C-alpha cells in the first residue's frame, strides 16, 4: 500500500521507527547514570568508563555505518533494520553478565554495530513515505523520539534503582539478585527484540523513490524531484555537507559529553544519590530534548511558507552562542536547582541544532543517496562527538583536573562552540542557494540522466 492511498500507514511506520529510536538511545546512553556502581564492581577508571561510553560504541558505529548505508541504498531496508535491532539488543542484554572491562568493551562494540543500521535506514524509508515538502515533520517526530529515549534511559535507571532497593523487580531470582547496573542492562535489552518481531509482522518495505513526482506532473516552479540535485553543482553540495556536518557535530560533541558525564558531575559535585539525579536529569532532558528537536523544524517550516526557506540553518547558527553560554553556566554554578534549570535550557537549545541532519538530508538529498549521506554524518558524529566527547571529558578529568568534571567539560565547551559557529556560517551560502531553488539546470540534467 503506497503513501498516496494511506497516509495513516506511513505514520504507523514512523511510529515503529520512533519506538526503535527510543530503545536504541536507552541502550546507548544508559551507562551514563551507572558510572559509580560499574567502577566499583569492575574496578575501572574514569578513562576506561569514557572508553566504554565513547570509542567502544562510537568507533565501531562509525566503521559500520558506510558499508551498511550502501546496502540500505540497494537492498530491503526492513530486514536490514530488523537484523540490526536483534544484534544491538542481544549485545545490551549480554552486557549484564560482563565480568571485566574487556568483555564489556566488546559487547559495547556489538551495540555499535547493530545501532549503525537504524538512522540511515529510517532516513531512507521516511523519504519514500512522504513527499519532499512534508518530510520535516515526520523526521522531527522521530528525532523527538530519540531525544525522549535518551532521557528515558535515565528515568528507567532511576526507577530500577528504587525497585531494586525494595526487592520489587518482576524478574527471575537469578537476574533480580544481580547488582542493579546488571539488572538494568538485562532489562533494557528486551524491548528491542519485541519490536523487531512487531516490525517483521506489520511493516512492509516501501517503494524506493515512491514519492517522487512522475514526469510532467510538477509545476514549472516546483523544487527538483528526488532524483535531482537541489544544489548548484556537486562542488557546492560537497561544500555544504562538509561544513554543515562538521558544525553540527561539534555541538553534538557537547551533547554526548553532557549526556555521558553530567549525571556523574551532579552526584560528585552536590552529593546527590544516583536515583534522585536519574529522575531529575531524565525529566529535564526528556522535556528539553523533545522541545528542542521539534523547535527549529516547526518554526522554520512556518517561516518557509512566508518565503524564508533558509530559516532552518539561520536558527541553528543563532543558537550556537546560546548553547555555549548555557553549557558554561550549567557546568560552573554552585547551586543544584540552578544547575538543573540551566541544564534544561541548554538541552532545548543544543538539541535544536543536533536534530537537524535528519531533517536536512531527507529534504535535500537524492533518493538513492540519502542513506550514504546520513551515514557520512554518522561517521563524523561517531568519531568527533560520540567517541571524543565522553572520552576527552574522562581523560581531562583524570589527567589534568583531579576528577573535576566541571572543569574538564568547560575546557571542551570553550573550544567546540566557536569552531561550530564558523563551520555553520561556511555552510550557509550553498544551503541558501539550494533551498531557494537556484540549482543550475546543467546540474539537474546531469543528475537525472
C-alpha positions in Angstrom: 0.0 0.0 0.0 1.5 3.3 -1.1 1.7 6.6 0.8 -0.7 8.1 -1.7 -3.5 5.8 -0.6 -2.7 5.6 3.1 -1.1 8.4 5.0 -2.0 6.6 8.2 0.1 3.6 7.1 3.1 5.9 6.6 2.7 7.4 10.0 2.5 3.9 11.5 5.9 3.1 10.1 7.2 6.4 11.6 5.8 5.3 14.9 7.5 2.0 14.8 10.8 3.6 13.8 10.4 6.1 16.6 9.9 3.4 19.2 13.0 1.7 17.9 14.9 5.0 18.2 13.8 5.3 21.8 15.0 1.8 22.6 18.3 2.4 20.8 19.1 5.6 22.7 18.2 3.9 26.0 20.7 1.1 25.2 23.3 3.5 24.1 23.2 6.0 26.9 22.2 4.0 30.0 25.8 3.7 31.2 25.8 7.4 32.0 24.0 7.0 35.3 25.7 3.8 36.3 29.3 5.0 36.3 29.9 4.7 40.0 28.5 1.1 40.5 30.2 -0.1 37.3 33.5 1.4 38.5 33.1 -0.2 41.9 32.0 -3.6 40.6 34.6 -4.0 37.8 37.4 -1.8 39.4 37.9 0.5 36.4 38.8 4.2 36.0 37.1 7.3 34.6 39.2 6.9 31.5 38.0 3.4 30.9 34.4 4.4 31.5 35.0 7.1 28.9 36.2 4.4 26.5 33.1 2.4 27.2 30.7 5.3 26.6 32.7 6.7 23.7 35.1 4.7 21.4 33.8 1.2 22.3 30.4 2.1 20.8 31.2 5.0 18.5 34.2 3.9 16.5 32.5 0.6 15.6 29.3 2.5 14.9 31.3 4.8 12.6 33.1 2.0 10.8 29.9 0.0 10.2 27.8 3.0 9.1 29.1 3.5 5.5 29.1 -0.2 4.4 25.7 -0.7 5.9 24.5 2.5 4.1 25.5 1.1 0.7 23.4 -2.0 1.4 20.5 0.2 2.6 20.5 2.2 -0.6 20.3 -1.0 -2.6 18.6 -3.7 -0.6 15.5 -4.4 1.6 15.7 -1.8 4.4 13.1 -3.5 6.6 15.1 -6.7 7.1 18.4 -4.8 7.5 16.8 -2.8 10.3 15.4 -5.9 12.0 18.8 -7.6 11.9 20.5 -4.5 13.5 17.9 -4.4 16.2 18.5 -8.0 17.1 22.2 -7.5 17.3 22.2 -4.4 19.5 19.5 -5.8 21.8 21.4 -9.1 22.4 24.6 -7.2 23.0 23.0 -5.0 25.6 21.3 -7.9 27.3 24.6 -9.9 27.5 26.4 -6.9 28.9 24.6 -7.7 32.2 27.0 -10.7 32.5 30.3 -8.9 31.7 32.9 -9.8 34.3 35.7 -7.3 33.3 36.4 -4.2 31.2 37.4 -6.1 28.1 34.2 -8.2 27.9 32.0 -5.1 28.4 34.1 -3.2 25.8 33.5 -6.0 23.2 29.8 -6.1 23.9 29.5 -2.3 23.6 31.1 -2.7 20.2 28.2 -5.1 19.4 25.7 -2.4 20.4 27.5 0.0 18.0 27.3 -2.4 15.0 23.6 -3.0 15.5 22.7 0.6 16.0 24.6 1.8 12.9 21.7 0.4 10.9 18.7 2.3 12.2 19.3 6.0 11.5 20.3 5.8 7.8 17.7 3.2 7.0 15.0 5.3 8.7 16.0 8.4 6.8 15.8 6.5 3.5 12.4 4.9 4.3 10.8 8.1 5.5 11.9 9.8 2.4 10.0 7.3 0.4 6.8 7.6 2.5 6.3 11.4 2.3 6.7 13.9 -0.5 9.6 16.3 0.0 7.7 19.3 1.4 6.1 17.1 4.1 9.2 15.2 5.3 10.4 17.7 8.1 7.5 16.9 10.4 7.9 13.0 10.4 11.6 13.4 10.7 11.3 15.8 13.6 8.9 13.4 15.2 11.4 10.6 15.0 14.2 12.9 16.3 12.0 13.9 19.2 11.5 10.2 20.0 15.3 9.8 20.0 15.6 12.6 22.5 12.9 11.1 24.6 14.7 7.7 24.5 18.0 9.3 25.6 16.3 10.9 28.6 14.1 7.9 29.3 17.2 5.9 29.9 18.0 7.9 33.0 14.4 7.8 34.2 14.4 4.0 33.8 17.6 3.5 35.7 16.3 5.7 38.5 13.1 3.6 38.6 15.1 0.4 38.6 17.3 1.6 41.5 14.2 2.3 43.6 12.6 -1.1 42.7 15.8 -3.0 43.4 16.1 -1.3 46.9 12.6 -2.7 47.7 13.2 -6.1 46.1 10.2 -5.4 43.8 11.7 -6.2 40.3 9.5 -8.8 38.4 12.4 -10.8 37.2 13.7 -14.4 37.9 15.7 -14.5 41.1 18.9 -15.3 39.3 18.6 -11.9 37.5 17.0 -9.8 40.2 19.7 -10.7 42.7 22.5 -9.2 40.4 23.8 -5.7 41.1 21.4 -3.1 39.8 23.5 -2.0 36.8 23.5 -5.5 35.5 19.7 -5.8 36.1 19.2 -2.6 34.1 21.2 -3.7 31.1 19.4 -7.0 31.0 16.0 -5.4 31.2 16.5 -2.7 28.5 17.9 -5.3 26.1 14.5 -7.0 25.9 12.2 -4.3 24.3 14.2 -4.2 21.1 13.6 -7.9 20.5 9.9 -7.4 20.9 9.9 -4.5 18.5 11.9 -6.5 15.9 9.1 -9.1 15.8 6.5 -6.4 15.5 8.3 -4.8 12.6 8.7 -8.1 10.9 5.0 -8.8 11.1 3.4 -5.4 10.4 5.7 -3.2 8.3 6.2 -3.5 4.5 9.2 -2.3 2.5 8.1 1.0 0.7 8.8 1.5 -3.0 12.2 3.3 -3.4 11.7 6.8 -4.7 7.9 6.2 -4.4 7.1 9.8 -3.5 8.9 11.4 -6.5 6.5 13.2 -8.8 6.0 11.5 -12.2 7.5 13.4 -15.2 5.2 16.1 -16.4 3.2 16.4 -13.2 5.2 19.1 -11.5 4.6 22.7 -11.9 7.3 24.7 -13.6 8.4 26.4 -10.4 8.4 23.3 -8.2 11.5 22.1 -6.4 13.6 19.4 -8.0 12.4 15.8 -7.6 14.0 13.1 -5.5 16.3 12.0 -8.4 17.6 15.6 -8.9 20.1 17.8 -7.2 19.0 20.7 -5.1 22.4 22.3 -5.4 24.1 24.5 -8.0 26.8 21.9 -8.5 28.4 18.9 -6.9 31.2 21.2 -5.6 28.6 23.4 -3.9 26.8 20.3 -2.5 30.1 18.8 -1.0 31.0 22.2 0.4 27.7 22.4 2.2 27.7 18.9 3.6 31.3 19.0 4.8 30.8 22.4 6.7 27.3 21.5 8.0 28.2 18.0 9.2 31.3 19.4 11.0 29.5 22.3 12.6 26.6 20.2 13.7 28.7 17.5 15.2 30.8 20.0 17.2 27.6 20.8 19.1 26.8 17.1 19.2 30.2 16.6 20.9 29.0 18.7 23.8 25.6 16.9 23.9 27.2 13.5 24.0 29.7 14.6 26.6 27.0 16.1 28.8 24.7 13.0 28.4 27.6 10.7 29.4 29.1 12.7 32.3 26.6 15.3 33.7 24.8 12.8 35.9 28.1 11.8 37.5 29.0 15.5 37.8 25.8 16.2 39.7 26.4 13.2 42.0 30.0 14.2 42.7 29.5 17.9 43.0 26.3 18.0 45.0 26.4 14.7 46.9 23.1 13.6 45.4 22.0 9.9 45.1 22.0 8.2 41.7 18.3 7.6 41.9 17.4 11.3 42.5 19.9 12.5 39.9 18.5 10.0 37.4 14.9 11.2 37.9 15.7 14.9 37.7 18.2 14.6 34.9 15.9 12.4 32.9 12.9 14.8 33.4 15.0 17.8 32.3 16.4 16.2 29.3 13.3 14.5 28.1 11.4 17.8 28.0 14.4 19.7 26.6 15.2 17.0 24.0 11.6 16.8 22.7 11.0 20.5 22.7 14.5 21.2 21.2 14.1 18.6 18.5 10.8 20.0 17.3 11.6 23.7 17.7 13.7 24.5 14.7 11.9 22.3 12.1 8.4 23.6 13.2 9.4 27.3 13.4 11.4 27.0 10.1 8.5 25.4 8.3 6.3 28.3 9.3 8.8 30.8 8.0 9.3 28.8 4.8 5.6 29.4 4.0 6.3 33.1 4.1 9.3 32.8 1.7 12.1 32.4 4.3 13.3 29.0 3.1 16.7 29.2 4.7 15.4 29.8 8.2 16.4 26.3 9.4 20.2 27.0 9.2 19.7 30.6 10.2 18.2 29.5 13.5 20.9 26.8 14.0 23.7 29.5 13.6 21.9 31.8 16.1 21.6 29.0 18.6 25.3 28.2 18.8 26.3 31.1 21.0 23.3 30.4 23.3 24.5 26.7 23.5 27.9 27.9 24.6 26.6 30.3 27.3 24.1 27.9 28.8 26.6 25.0 28.8 29.2 27.1 30.6 26.8 28.3 33.2 25.4 24.8 33.8 28.9 23.4 34.5 30.0 26.2 36.8 27.1 27.0 39.1 27.2 26.3 42.8 23.5 25.5 43.4 21.9 22.2 42.5 18.5 23.7 41.5 20.0 26.5 39.4 22.3 24.0 37.7 19.4 21.7 36.7 17.3 24.6 35.4 20.2 25.8 33.2 20.8 22.2 32.1 17.2 22.0 30.8 17.6 25.3 28.9 20.9 24.1 27.4 19.2 20.8 26.4 16.5 22.6 24.5 18.9 24.9 22.6 21.6 22.4 21.8 19.1 19.7 20.6 17.6 22.3 18.2 20.9 22.1 16.4 21.7 18.5 16.9 18.4 17.4 15.5 18.9 19.0 12.0 20.9 16.4 10.0 17.9 14.0 9.6 15.6 16.9 8.5 18.0 18.4 6.1 19.2 15.1 4.5 15.7 13.9 3.9 14.8 17.3 2.3 17.8 17.9 0.1 19.4 14.5 -0.7 18.6 12.4 -3.8 16.5 9.3 -3.1 19.4 6.9 -3.9 21.9 8.8 -1.8 20.1 9.6 1.5 21.5 6.6 3.5 25.1 7.3 2.4 25.0 11.0 3.1 23.4 10.4 6.5 26.0 7.6 7.2 28.7 10.2 6.4 27.2 12.3 9.1 27.1 9.3 11.4 30.7 8.6 10.8 31.8 12.1 11.8 29.4 12.0 14.8 30.7 8.7 15.9 34.4 9.8 15.8 34.1 13.5 16.8 31.0 13.5 19.1 30.0 10.2 20.4 33.6 8.9 20.8 35.7 12.0 21.5 33.2 13.8 23.7 32.8 11.2 26.5 36.5 10.1 26.3 38.0 13.5 26.4 36.0 14.6 29.4 37.0 11.5 31.3 40.6 11.8 30.2 40.9 15.5 31.1 39.3 14.8 34.4 41.8 12.1 35.3 44.9 13.8 33.8 44.6 17.5 34.4 41.7 18.3 36.7 42.0 15.8 39.5 38.5 14.4 39.0 36.8 17.8 38.5 34.4 17.0 35.7 33.1 20.6 35.6 36.5 22.0 34.6 37.0 19.2 32.1 33.7 19.9 30.4 34.3 23.6 30.4 37.5 23.2 28.6 35.8 21.3 25.8 32.9 23.7 25.5 35.0 26.8 25.0 36.8 25.1 22.1 34.0 23.3 20.4 31.3 26.1 20.2 33.3 28.7 18.3 34.5 26.2 15.8 30.9 25.1 15.3 29.8 28.6 14.6 32.5 29.1 12.0 31.6 25.9 10.2 27.9 26.6 10.1 28.5 30.1 8.7 30.5 28.4 5.9 27.6 26.1 5.1 25.0 28.8 4.9 25.6 30.2 1.3 25.3 26.8 -0.6 22.3 25.9 1.7 20.6 29.2 0.9 21.1 28.7 -2.8 19.8 25.2 -2.7 16.6 25.8 -0.7 15.8 28.9 -2.7 15.7 26.9 -5.9 18.8 28.2 -7.7 20.3 24.8 -8.6 21.9 25.0 -12.1 19.9 23.4 -14.9 23.0 21.6 -16.1 23.4 20.0 -12.6 19.8 18.9 -12.6 20.0 17.5 -16.1 23.2 15.5 -15.2 21.6 14.2 -12.1 18.6 12.8 -14.0 20.5 11.4 -16.9 
